[in-house]
């Protein structure tokens, strides 16, 4: 799969969901588990320290560090 195109911008809790803000180029995406970005990337899980994202065309899962405990 291609490298993740996102830059982590921030996160917050919207009980019971975790929400993260990801930037791609000049666009901010506010997403939670299950959301799909640009029909290509699905947010699988948002943990304390990382996000798991699937590249849908290849069904390939990748992780992105977002701070917090490892």
Order of alpha helices (4+ residues) and beta strands (2+ residues): beta-beta-beta-beta-beta-beta-beta
